[in-house]
Amino acid sequence: MDSTRRYYLVKEKNLDEFNLYVKITKGHNL
């Protein structure tokens, strides 16, 4: 169960970083 929780925590962290990257690239495009 702990490994599953850890997987979701890492997944959420990666999504946050990806969203931040998208915001930055969109900001440069605008």
C-alpha positions in Angstrom: 0.0 0.0 0.0 2.8 2.4 0.8 4.4 1.9 -2.6 1.0 2.8 -4.2 0.7 6.0 -2.1 4.3 6.9 -3.1 3.5 6.4 -6.7 0.5 8.7 -6.6 2.5 11.4 -4.7 5.3 11.3 -7.4 2.6 11.3 -10.1 1.0 14.4 -8.6 4.4 16.1 -8.2 5.2 15.4 -11.9 1.8 16.8 -13.0 2.5 20.0 -11.0 5.9 20.4 -12.7 4.3 19.7 -16.1 1.6 22.3 -15.5 4.2 24.9 -14.5 6.2 24.1 -17.6 3.1 24.5 -19.8 2.3 27.9 -18.1 5.8 29.1 -18.7 5.8 28.0 -22.4 2.3 29.5 -23.0 3.6 32.8 -21.3 6.5 32.9 -23.8 4.1 32.2 -26.7 1.9 35.1 -25.7 
